[in-house]
Amino acid sequence: MKRVFSSLLAVPALLVSAASFAQSPDVNELRELAGRLFAPIPQVQEIIEQKKLSSDQIELGKWLFFEPRLSSSHIITCNTCHSVGTGGADNIPTSIGHGWQAGPRNSPTVLNAVFNAAQFWDGRAADLAEQAKGPVQASVEMNATPDHVEKTLKSIPEYVELFAKAFPSEKEPVTFDNMAKAIEAFESTLVTPNSRFDQFLAGKDSMSDLEIKGLSLFINKGCVACHSGINVGGQGYFPFGVIKRPGADILPPDDKGRFTVTATASDEYVFRAGPLRNIALTAPYFHSGEVWDLEMAVAIMGTSQLGQELDESEVKAITAWLHTLTGDQPRVEYPTLPPSTPATPRPTSM
């Protein structure tokens, strides 16, 4: 609860000013207020320059993102669960991994993940490089090991050459750590600028009256306490069920969220606030992946997090605004990967 209250206290003046035009918002005032609560997604070149990413690292990372031989079965890739063609997620309740096992949580989108404060629903990875190492080694996902990954990549001359270009100052560039760094470089370019909301922030009349009302309600009702910043979320941890805990179908009792990372009692059923960019593309919703309808997800958030029964018109308005968060999707050319060699480890059975 302290986390929620501290977030609310961080924007009291903004929420008070929002209340004055909740029902009939002044567009210019709303735009100014939204500009202080959110931020537009930058163009990809800005990200590349800011993070000092080399084109060789990005290209290698792209190959690795689509490389099935990083998995022990030679079947599963990063793109399997984070498909760049379907909003950066896989659009099923929980991902299917090695041995056709269902994972424990819904796959978060990789799009704009570079802006999150931490990765995974429980924030157990500090950045995208650390996150990239997790699924590769997880028995329920790619079921591989660092040794398997290094042997595989070193067995393929084209990869040896690409790693040498991407990490020219290193004597032994083909390493598990560098694999993760390259994937991080590529994933950092998977951003979605130019959404209609970002155009609105820039001063354009890009949103309808219903969408403007939805933005005003989103701020005034308090949604912004957890979902603010450039990614409209992804920056803090909050209990799922601040006011009223959802049923076991939506909040599985055996998944205690961030508690599994910190072993702190107050972190039970605490999760990272999901980023809402491109949310219209990434159903089903929540860490359990049990809610398929965006309007239903909005209504559930109203009762569980805000203690408010949003009426039908409010739900529709907020949902309409959430659709304006869909930006330009990354255009990624699927790479033609190099062939295996006799030294390449053979796949294990699924």
Legacy VTK file of the C-alpha trace (Angstrom):
# vtk DataFile Version 3.0
C-alpha trace
ASCII
DATASET POLYDATA
POINTS 350 float
0.000 0.000 0.000
2.873 2.383 0.756
3.987 2.112 -2.868
0.573 3.196 -4.106
0.231 6.088 -1.680
3.718 7.388 -2.473
2.901 7.361 -6.183
-0.336 9.237 -5.570
1.452 11.791 -3.417
3.944 12.388 -6.218
1.263 13.928 -8.446
-1.353 15.502 -6.141
-1.403 18.897 -7.801
-1.768 17.294 -11.210
-4.664 15.116 -10.091
-6.428 18.076 -8.475
-6.133 20.145 -11.626
-7.400 17.168 -13.624
-10.561 17.046 -11.508
-11.587 20.508 -12.665
-12.155 19.343 -16.219
-12.895 15.626 -15.778
-16.256 15.748 -17.512
-15.675 18.527 -20.050
-11.908 18.864 -20.298
-10.267 21.893 -21.791
-8.084 20.356 -24.474
-5.162 22.720 -24.034
-5.134 22.280 -20.256
-5.388 18.503 -20.668
-2.528 18.463 -23.157
-0.342 20.483 -20.787
-1.187 18.191 -17.879
-0.591 15.052 -19.951
2.762 16.451 -21.039
3.843 16.490 -17.397
2.595 12.972 -16.687
3.707 11.187 -19.848
6.281 11.545 -22.608
6.309 10.645 -26.308
8.187 7.653 -27.635
11.360 8.886 -29.368
12.423 7.863 -32.847
14.624 4.799 -33.034
17.689 6.789 -34.131
17.506 8.779 -30.894
17.626 5.534 -28.913
20.601 4.266 -30.910
22.533 7.472 -30.318
21.588 7.748 -26.651
22.609 4.156 -25.860
25.618 4.295 -28.219
24.554 1.128 -30.028
26.615 0.000 -32.990
24.977 -1.209 -36.182
26.978 -4.444 -35.901
25.596 -5.141 -32.417
22.046 -4.431 -33.565
22.387 -6.697 -36.608
23.871 -9.525 -34.546
21.120 -9.082 -31.976
18.501 -9.360 -34.697
19.947 -12.667 -35.884
20.030 -13.974 -32.318
16.476 -12.807 -31.608
15.276 -15.087 -34.410
17.819 -17.881 -33.787
16.105 -21.182 -32.777
19.415 -22.939 -32.072
19.798 -20.921 -28.877
17.175 -23.336 -27.537
18.074 -26.957 -26.852
15.287 -28.127 -29.177
16.303 -25.816 -32.056
12.648 -24.739 -32.190
12.057 -21.833 -29.793
13.313 -18.296 -30.369
12.947 -14.978 -28.569
10.407 -14.102 -31.236
8.332 -17.171 -30.352
7.055 -15.496 -27.188
7.723 -11.874 -28.202
6.581 -11.779 -31.807
7.366 -8.451 -33.441
4.475 -9.117 -35.823
1.849 -9.346 -33.070
2.545 -6.422 -30.769
5.755 -7.879 -29.336
3.906 -10.657 -27.495
2.460 -14.070 -28.416
-1.230 -13.344 -27.776
-1.949 -16.457 -25.724
-2.566 -16.689 -21.957
0.858 -18.144 -21.109
3.672 -19.010 -23.491
4.426 -22.553 -24.609
8.040 -23.588 -24.104
10.278 -26.649 -24.105
8.402 -29.943 -24.029
5.184 -28.060 -24.801
5.121 -26.794 -21.224
2.920 -23.801 -20.469
4.766 -21.018 -18.698
3.491 -19.530 -15.443
2.762 -16.003 -16.717
1.579 -14.063 -19.731
4.406 -12.904 -21.979
4.992 -9.120 -21.714
5.511 -7.189 -24.917
9.078 -6.563 -26.028
8.037 -3.372 -27.826
9.228 -0.297 -25.896
10.559 -2.608 -23.160
13.752 -0.543 -23.222
11.849 2.151 -21.297
10.795 -0.102 -18.411
12.496 0.321 -15.050
12.973 -3.458 -14.889
11.968 -6.537 -16.857
9.513 -9.384 -16.187
6.272 -9.034 -14.238
8.192 -9.297 -10.966
11.082 -7.054 -12.026
13.715 -9.726 -11.440
15.863 -8.533 -14.369
17.369 -5.067 -14.191
17.676 -4.596 -17.949
17.089 -6.244 -21.319
20.475 -7.981 -21.327
19.760 -9.672 -18.016
16.272 -10.522 -19.207
17.616 -12.168 -22.365
19.578 -14.671 -20.296
16.555 -15.869 -18.352
14.374 -17.567 -20.980
17.383 -19.194 -22.648
18.214 -21.046 -19.438
14.692 -21.660 -18.115
13.693 -25.322 -18.400
10.119 -24.309 -19.152
11.217 -22.023 -21.993
14.332 -22.614 -24.149
15.953 -25.168 -21.819
19.530 -24.353 -22.791
22.726 -23.448 -20.917
25.426 -20.823 -21.428
27.759 -23.618 -22.532
25.254 -24.829 -25.141
24.838 -21.301 -26.475
28.574 -20.648 -26.750
29.302 -24.018 -28.377
26.517 -23.438 -30.878
27.609 -19.943 -31.847
31.305 -20.819 -32.027
30.501 -23.739 -34.331
29.072 -21.436 -37.008
31.688 -19.295 -38.813
29.243 -16.546 -39.726
28.420 -15.986 -36.075
32.076 -15.921 -35.101
32.571 -13.184 -37.684
29.532 -11.195 -36.539
30.579 -11.337 -32.880
34.065 -10.146 -33.821
32.546 -7.130 -35.595
30.091 -6.388 -32.812
32.685 -6.638 -30.022
35.971 -5.713 -31.748
37.949 -4.953 -28.592
37.436 -8.389 -27.039
39.852 -11.278 -27.502
37.078 -13.881 -27.130
33.927 -12.100 -28.318
31.636 -15.143 -28.572
30.295 -15.356 -25.037
26.936 -15.849 -23.357
27.141 -12.330 -21.936
27.756 -10.831 -25.367
24.841 -12.811 -26.763
22.644 -11.047 -24.203
24.188 -7.643 -24.928
23.560 -8.048 -28.662
19.930 -9.062 -28.111
19.539 -6.052 -25.829
20.903 -3.795 -28.579
18.374 -5.111 -31.091
15.451 -5.052 -28.660
16.291 -1.440 -27.786
15.352 -0.520 -31.362
11.895 -2.091 -31.083
10.092 1.131 -30.261
6.756 2.451 -31.519
6.773 6.228 -32.018
4.134 8.417 -33.657
1.070 7.108 -31.823
-1.957 9.370 -32.021
-1.470 10.125 -28.334
2.118 11.211 -28.985
0.847 13.407 -31.798
-1.646 14.898 -29.356
1.180 15.650 -26.912
2.983 17.386 -29.784
0.016 19.730 -30.309
-1.915 17.988 -33.077
-5.672 17.401 -33.075
-5.163 13.661 -33.364
-7.712 12.380 -30.816
-11.511 12.291 -30.912
-13.743 13.824 -28.250
-14.320 10.350 -26.788
-10.577 9.662 -26.629
-9.925 13.043 -25.004
-12.571 12.247 -22.404
-10.897 8.875 -21.849
-7.522 10.516 -21.220
-9.110 12.927 -18.764
-10.810 10.063 -16.913
-7.592 8.022 -16.906
-5.852 10.869 -15.116
-8.699 11.986 -12.867
-9.744 8.516 -11.698
-6.180 7.813 -10.545
-5.039 5.280 -13.159
-2.042 7.527 -13.736
-0.756 6.828 -10.218
0.557 3.491 -11.513
0.567 4.051 -15.272
2.552 7.170 -16.123
5.823 8.068 -17.814
7.005 7.371 -21.313
5.690 3.787 -21.361
2.460 4.605 -19.516
3.536 2.137 -16.833
6.451 -0.215 -16.321
8.062 2.028 -13.705
6.866 0.729 -10.337
5.464 -2.202 -8.368
1.956 -2.343 -6.966
-0.312 -4.905 -5.313
-2.851 -6.469 -7.662
-5.980 -5.772 -5.680
-5.168 -2.581 -3.783
-8.825 -2.145 -2.874
-10.437 -5.437 -3.894
-8.481 -8.546 -4.840
-9.675 -10.190 -8.086
-10.808 -13.812 -8.126
-8.412 -16.750 -8.423
-9.055 -17.010 -12.173
-7.433 -13.591 -12.683
-5.066 -13.581 -9.688
-3.798 -17.166 -9.220
-3.143 -17.659 -5.471
0.064 -19.633 -6.057
1.747 -16.780 -7.982
2.856 -14.312 -5.337
4.578 -11.962 -7.758
7.534 -9.948 -6.533
7.587 -11.912 -3.275
9.451 -14.652 -5.165
12.241 -12.132 -5.819
12.452 -10.295 -2.501
10.989 -12.820 -0.011
9.391 -9.809 1.676
5.885 -10.355 2.993
4.661 -6.954 1.808
5.578 -7.958 -1.758
3.031 -10.772 -1.925
0.837 -10.349 -5.027
2.828 -7.262 -6.015
3.643 -6.900 -9.721
5.241 -4.340 -11.984
2.604 -2.021 -13.410
2.187 -3.185 -16.979
3.211 -0.661 -19.644
0.155 0.297 -21.689
1.782 1.251 -24.982
0.198 -0.827 -27.800
-2.088 -2.458 -25.228
-4.806 -2.873 -27.868
-2.513 -5.340 -29.687
-1.463 -7.548 -26.781
-4.517 -9.379 -25.449
-4.958 -11.384 -23.269
-4.259 -9.194 -20.262
-2.672 -9.284 -16.801
0.094 -11.630 -15.669
-2.348 -14.545 -15.720
-3.457 -13.845 -19.297
-7.032 -14.687 -18.406
-8.806 -11.526 -19.613
-9.223 -11.170 -23.368
-11.366 -8.034 -23.581
-9.725 -4.646 -23.047
-12.912 -3.047 -21.761
-13.225 -5.814 -19.195
-9.609 -5.263 -18.157
-10.318 -1.556 -17.634
-13.390 -2.348 -15.524
-11.404 -4.821 -13.404
-8.718 -2.235 -12.782
-11.375 0.208 -11.637
-12.727 -2.095 -8.941
-9.500 -3.798 -7.873
-7.063 -0.864 -7.930
-9.251 2.214 -7.546
-12.260 0.900 -5.632
-14.581 2.403 -8.240
-17.271 0.836 -10.374
-16.623 2.581 -13.654
-19.832 2.983 -15.630
-20.132 1.779 -19.215
-19.470 5.186 -20.756
-16.338 5.666 -18.635
-14.999 2.230 -19.534
-15.597 2.878 -23.231
-13.936 6.288 -23.103
-10.826 5.041 -21.289
-10.591 2.069 -23.643
-10.904 4.376 -26.639
-7.977 6.440 -25.336
-5.888 3.308 -24.768
-6.245 2.588 -28.494
-4.449 5.882 -29.226
-1.320 4.418 -27.584
-0.683 2.156 -30.589
2.339 3.545 -32.422
4.196 2.730 -35.629
5.156 -0.932 -35.422
8.803 -1.893 -36.056
9.503 -3.118 -39.566
11.930 -6.005 -39.170
13.243 -8.061 -42.058
13.473 -11.701 -41.030
17.150 -12.668 -41.290
18.458 -15.559 -43.351
20.392 -17.461 -40.706
23.644 -19.334 -41.412
23.578 -23.133 -41.604
24.771 -25.442 -38.856
28.076 -27.282 -39.168
29.115 -30.774 -38.025
30.334 -29.163 -34.774
26.960 -27.583 -33.983
25.226 -29.306 -31.035
22.289 -31.376 -32.212
18.767 -30.627 -31.003
17.230 -32.414 -28.077
13.709 -33.771 -28.294
10.797 -31.624 -27.233
LINES 1 351
350 0 1 2 3 4 5 6 7 8 9 10 11 12 13 14 15 16 17 18 19 20 21 22 23 24 25 26 27 28 29 30 31 32 33 34 35 36 37 38 39 40 41 42 43 44 45 46 47 48 49 50 51 52 53 54 55 56 57 58 59 60 61 62 63 64 65 66 67 68 69 70 71 72 73 74 75 76 77 78 79 80 81 82 83 84 85 86 87 88 89 90 91 92 93 94 95 96 97 98 99 100 101 102 103 104 105 106 107 108 109 110 111 112 113 114 115 116 117 118 119 120 121 122 123 124 125 126 127 128 129 130 131 132 133 134 135 136 137 138 139 140 141 142 143 144 145 146 147 148 149 150 151 152 153 154 155 156 157 158 159 160 161 162 163 164 165 166 167 168 169 170 171 172 173 174 175 176 177 178 179 180 181 182 183 184 185 186 187 188 189 190 191 192 193 194 195 196 197 198 199 200 201 202 203 204 205 206 207 208 209 210 211 212 213 214 215 216 217 218 219 220 221 222 223 224 225 226 227 228 229 230 231 232 233 234 235 236 237 238 239 240 241 242 243 244 245 246 247 248 249 250 251 252 253 254 255 256 257 258 259 260 261 262 263 264 265 266 267 268 269 270 271 272 273 274 275 276 277 278 279 280 281 282 283 284 285 286 287 288 289 290 291 292 293 294 295 296 297 298 299 300 301 302 303 304 305 306 307 308 309 310 311 312 313 314 315 316 317 318 319 320 321 322 323 324 325 326 327 328 329 330 331 332 333 334 335 336 337 338 339 340 341 342 343 344 345 346 347 348 349
